């Protein structure tokens, strides 16, 4: 299972979102800081979930990081989050 699928599975299980897009943007950062050569270092997440809606922006980001867990967060360099 690739990293995008792992991210998607964790967020789906944690929040049952109405909409969830996970995009691997690693190719856009090839040769830059954080590029480990794996092709799985930079991701963008767009999520819409009722459980996140009443939370502040910071609380949503913390909840997403908690749902992903330290093993996923520790393996990627960057995670852009749109949880509006």
Backbone torsions as a table, in degrees:
resi	resn	phi	psi	omega
1	UNK	NA	130.5	-179.9
2	UNK	-80.8	169.4	-174.4
3	UNK	-62.7	-38.8	178.9
4	UNK	-60.5	-40.9	178.0
5	UNK	-66.7	-39.5	178.1
6	UNK	-63.4	-43.3	177.6
7	UNK	-61.5	-48.8	-179.1
8	UNK	-58.6	-46.0	-179.3
9	UNK	-61.9	-43.9	-179.3
10	UNK	-64.6	-44.4	-178.2
11	UNK	-70.4	-36.6	177.0
12	UNK	-61.7	-46.1	-178.5
13	UNK	-66.5	-37.5	-175.6
14	UNK	-77.8	-36.9	-169.4
15	UNK	-121.5	-12.1	-175.7
16	UNK	43.8	59.3	-173.0
17	UNK	-69.3	154.0	173.0
18	UNK	-74.1	-30.8	178.0
19	UNK	-145.9	138.0	179.1
20	UNK	-149.4	121.0	174.9
21	UNK	-124.4	129.3	175.8
22	UNK	-122.8	120.6	-176.6
23	UNK	-120.9	127.7	174.6
24	UNK	-81.8	112.9	-179.5
25	UNK	-106.1	16.6	-174.9
26	UNK	-58.6	-36.5	-178.5
27	UNK	-60.3	-26.6	180.0
28	UNK	-76.2	-11.3	-175.7
29	UNK	-119.2	13.8	-179.5
30	UNK	-56.9	129.0	179.0
31	UNK	83.5	-3.9	-179.6
32	UNK	-97.7	175.7	178.1
33	UNK	-55.9	136.3	178.0
34	UNK	88.8	-9.7	178.0
35	UNK	-78.3	110.2	-178.4
36	UNK	-95.3	4.6	179.3
37	UNK	83.8	-3.6	-178.1
38	UNK	-79.6	-20.2	-174.5
39	UNK	77.7	11.1	-179.7
40	UNK	-138.0	57.9	-176.1
41	UNK	-117.8	-23.2	-175.5
42	UNK	-130.0	125.7	-177.4
43	UNK	-135.0	153.4	173.6
44	UNK	-123.5	134.7	-179.9
45	UNK	-122.7	131.6	170.4
46	UNK	-119.2	120.0	-176.0
47	UNK	-135.6	138.3	173.8
48	UNK	-128.6	115.2	-177.6
49	UNK	-146.2	137.9	179.7
50	UNK	-56.6	-35.9	-179.3
51	UNK	-65.2	-25.8	-179.0
52	UNK	-93.3	-21.9	-171.9
53	UNK	-54.2	-44.9	-176.6
54	UNK	-78.7	-5.3	-176.1
55	UNK	-85.6	156.1	174.0
56	UNK	-69.3	165.9	179.5
57	UNK	-58.1	-45.0	-179.6
58	UNK	-64.1	-43.4	179.6
59	UNK	-63.4	-37.6	177.8
60	UNK	-63.5	-44.8	180.0
61	UNK	-63.8	-42.2	178.0
62	UNK	-62.7	-41.3	179.8
63	UNK	-64.4	-40.0	179.0
64	UNK	-65.9	-45.3	177.8
65	UNK	-61.9	-40.6	178.6
66	UNK	-64.2	-40.7	179.7
67	UNK	-65.4	-36.4	179.2
68	UNK	-71.5	-34.3	178.9
69	UNK	82.9	159.7	-175.9
70	UNK	-64.6	-26.8	-179.0
71	UNK	-69.7	-34.9	176.9
72	UNK	-80.9	-48.6	-178.7
73	UNK	-58.3	-37.0	-179.7
74	UNK	-72.7	-16.5	-178.5
75	UNK	-94.1	-14.6	-178.8
76	UNK	-110.8	156.3	-179.1
77	UNK	-90.4	-39.2	-174.7
78	UNK	-143.3	141.7	177.8
79	UNK	-137.5	106.8	175.6
80	UNK	-86.0	129.1	-175.2
81	UNK	-121.0	125.6	171.0
82	UNK	-116.1	100.0	-177.4
83	UNK	-122.4	42.4	-176.5
84	UNK	-71.3	NA	NA
